[in-house]
Amino acid sequence: MKNAKRDYRQHKRNSALRGIGFDLTFEQWWAIWQQSGQYPNRGRRLGQYVMARKWDSGPYAVDNVEIQQCSENGRTREKRRRFRKINLGAEKVADSLFVLGETSDPLELLCEAEGDSF
C-alpha cells in the first residue's frame, strides 16, 4: 500500500505537469487498479498496464479512465492525432469554400461530410 500511495502522488503530479485534470482520490484510484487486477503489472513498457483516459481526452476521473496495456494506449493516442489532423484539414476546406462563396456556412460542409444535418 505504501508504494501505491507513492504511485498515486506521482501520477497526480505528472498529470498536473502535463496540464491534465486529475479528479481521483487515492481511494478511487486504488479501487480502479484493484478492480483491474493489473496493479502489479503497472508501467510504461511493452506488456505493462496504464491508467488511460478514454480517447486520451478530459481529466483522470472515475468515469473517464480505464486500465489498458501501454501499447493500446499508444494506438488510441495515434488515432486521436489522426482524427484531429483530418478535422483540421476539413475545417480549412470548409473555410475556403465559405470565402469562395461555395457555401453559406463553413460548418455546413463539415456536417454534411459527417452525415449530420442542421
C-alpha positions, 0 to 999 in steps of 0.5 A, spaced: 500 500 500 505 504 501 508 504 494 501 505 491 500 511 495 507 513 492 504 511 485 498 515 486 502 522 488 506 521 482 501 520 477 497 526 480 503 530 479 505 528 472 498 529 470 498 536 473 505 537 469 502 535 463 496 540 464 491 534 465 485 534 470 486 529 475 479 528 479 481 521 483 482 520 490 487 515 492 481 511 494 478 511 487 484 510 484 486 504 488 479 501 487 480 502 479 487 498 479 484 493 484 478 492 480 483 491 474 487 486 477 493 489 473 496 493 479 502 489 479 503 489 472 503 497 472 508 501 467 510 504 461 513 498 457 511 493 452 506 488 456 505 493 462 498 496 464 496 504 464 491 508 467 488 511 460 483 516 459 478 514 454 480 517 447 486 520 451 481 526 452 478 530 459 481 529 466 483 522 470 476 521 473 472 515 475 468 515 469 473 517 464 479 512 465 480 505 464 486 500 465 489 498 458 496 495 456 501 501 454 501 499 447 493 500 446 494 506 449 499 508 444 494 506 438 488 510 441 493 516 442 495 515 434 488 515 432 486 521 436 492 525 432 489 522 426 482 524 427 484 531 429 489 532 423 483 530 418 478 535 422 483 540 421 484 539 414 476 539 413 475 545 417 480 549 412 476 546 406 470 548 409 473 555 410 475 556 403 469 554 400 465 559 405 470 565 402 469 562 395 462 563 396 461 555 395 457 555 401 453 559 406 456 556 412 463 553 413 460 548 418 455 546 413 460 542 409 463 539 415 456 536 417 454 534 411 461 530 410 459 527 417 452 525 415 449 530 420 444 535 418 442 542 421 
